Amino acid sequence: MRLTKRKIATILRQHGYKLTPQRQVVIQAITSSQDHLTPAAIYEKVHQDHPNIGLVTIYRTLEILAELELICKLHAGGSCRSYTISTPQHHHHLICSNCGTVVDFTGHNLSDLEQRLSKESRFRIDGHLLEFIGLCQACQKAP
């Protein structure tokens, strides 16, 4: 089940954050989309109706939401990031290197690999991100 705007607002307040009108608009933009959105896409979505919201406000709000694990951050290569509402189940991503399509996938337990890597490297692993980059079906078929 996806987090709702109301649940996110409650969690923000519980952690001492104010629910400013600007944050509400950014949260609405994210919760109303099924897609992974870049900060620029969020800005485009909200700026038309709320021209007083700047890109810095969007980045700050995303930083807070990511810190509280309310949104999922996708590392799409280089410094490009996109975001979507977190799901209760840990998931990973398939990313099309041509069109940018993102497919979430779940059900693959990596805990055995994490434990082995931790033991072999003596590295304390606190989490992981798994992203596969390739071509989606539509881009494979395109000339």
GIKA-V513469 format. One record per residue. N is the residue number from 0. RES is the residue in one letter. SS is DSSP state (~ for helix, > for strand, _ for the rest). NEAR is the number of other ideal C-beta (glycine too) atoms within 10 Angstrom. D_CENTER is the distance of its C-alpha to the mean C-alpha in Angstrom with 2 decimals. Layout:
N_RES_SS_NEAR_D_CENTER ; N_RES_SS_NEAR_D_CENTER
This chain:
0_M___7_15.31 ; 1_R_>_11_12.38 ; 2_L___20_12.48 ; 3_T___12_14.70 ; 4_K_~_15_15.21 ; 5_R_~_10_18.26 ; 6_K_~_14_16.79 ; 7_I_~_23_14.17 ; 8_A_~_15_17.24 ; 9_T_~_13_19.29 ; 10_I_~_15_17.05 ; 11_L_~_21_16.87 ; 12_R_~_11_20.66 ; 13_Q_~_9_21.24 ; 14_H___11_19.76 ; 15_G___6_21.98 ; 16_Y___15_19.74 ; 17_K___7_21.34 ; 18_L___14_19.85 ; 19_T___12_20.95 ; 20_P_~_10_21.27 ; 21_Q_~_17_18.86 ; 22_R_~_21_16.09 ; 23_Q_~_16_17.07 ; 24_V_~_20_16.75 ; 25_V_~_28_13.22 ; 26_I_~_23_12.23 ; 27_Q_~_15_14.37 ; 28_A_~_20_12.79 ; 29_I_~_25_9.31 ; 30_T_~_18_11.19 ; 31_S___10_13.62 ; 32_S___15_11.57 ; 33_Q___8_10.98 ; 34_D___13_9.43 ; 35_H___24_6.38 ; 36_L_>_23_7.69 ; 37_T___18_8.87 ; 38_P_~_18_10.49 ; 39_A_~_12_13.69 ; 40_A_~_16_12.89 ; 41_I_~_23_12.08 ; 42_Y_~_19_15.29 ; 43_E_~_12_17.21 ; 44_K_~_19_16.31 ; 45_V_~_20_17.53 ; 46_H_~_15_20.13 ; 47_Q___8_22.70 ; 48_D___8_23.26 ; 49_H___16_22.46 ; 50_P___8_23.80 ; 51_N___10_24.00 ; 52_I___20_20.24 ; 53_G___12_19.61 ; 54_L_~_12_16.82 ; 55_V_~_9_17.38 ; 56_T_~_18_16.77 ; 57_I_~_27_13.41 ; 58_Y_~_15_12.45 ; 59_R_~_14_14.10 ; 60_T_~_25_12.46 ; 61_L_~_22_8.88 ; 62_E_~_12_10.54 ; 63_I_~_16_12.10 ; 64_L_~_25_9.35 ; 65_A_~_15_7.51 ; 66_E_~_10_11.15 ; 67_L___15_11.86 ; 68_E___12_9.08 ; 69_L___21_8.57 ; 70_I_>_25_4.83 ; 71_C_>_19_2.77 ; 72_K_>_17_3.09 ; 73_L_>_20_5.17 ; 74_H_>_13_8.69 ; 75_A___19_10.55 ; 76_G___12_13.84 ; 77_G___6_15.67 ; 78_S___6_13.98 ; 79_C___12_11.71 ; 80_R_>_17_7.99 ; 81_S_>_23_5.62 ; 82_Y_>_24_2.77 ; 83_T_>_21_3.85 ; 84_I_>_21_6.15 ; 85_S___19_6.80 ; 86_T_>_13_9.92 ; 87_P___8_13.01 ; 88_Q___9_13.48 ; 89_H___15_12.02 ; 90_H___16_10.93 ; 91_H_>_16_10.83 ; 92_H_>_20_10.55 ; 93_L_>_15_13.44 ; 94_I_>_22_13.14 ; 95_C_>_18_16.15 ; 96_S___13_17.54 ; 97_N___13_19.62 ; 98_C___12_17.83 ; 99_G___16_14.12 ; 100_T___16_13.71 ; 101_V_>_17_10.95 ; 102_V_>_13_12.26 ; 103_D_>_14_10.82 ; 104_F_>_11_13.73 ; 105_T___10_15.04 ; 106_G___8_18.50 ; 107_H___10_19.06 ; 108_N___9_20.14 ; 109_L___13_19.95 ; 110_S_~_9_21.70 ; 111_D_~_8_25.02 ; 112_L_~_13_23.73 ; 113_E_~_15_22.11 ; 114_Q_~_11_25.45 ; 115_R_~_10_27.49 ; 116_L_~_14_25.62 ; 117_S_~_12_25.88 ; 118_K_~_9_29.54 ; 119_E_~_8_30.45 ; 120_S_~_9_28.80 ; 121_R___7_29.29 ; 122_F___10_25.74 ; 123_R___6_23.97 ; 124_I___13_20.59 ; 125_D___6_18.14 ; 126_G___7_15.17 ; 127_H___12_13.91 ; 128_L___10_11.41 ; 129_L___13_13.01 ; 130_E_>_13_12.55 ; 131_F_>_10_15.57 ; 132_I_>_11_16.46 ; 133_G_>_11_19.23 ; 134_L___15_20.51 ; 135_C___18_19.75 ; 136_Q_~_9_22.95 ; 137_A_~_11_23.40 ; 138_C_~_14_23.29 ; 139_Q_~_10_25.62 ; 140_K_~_8_28.06 ; 141_A___10_28.02 ; 142_P___2_31.08
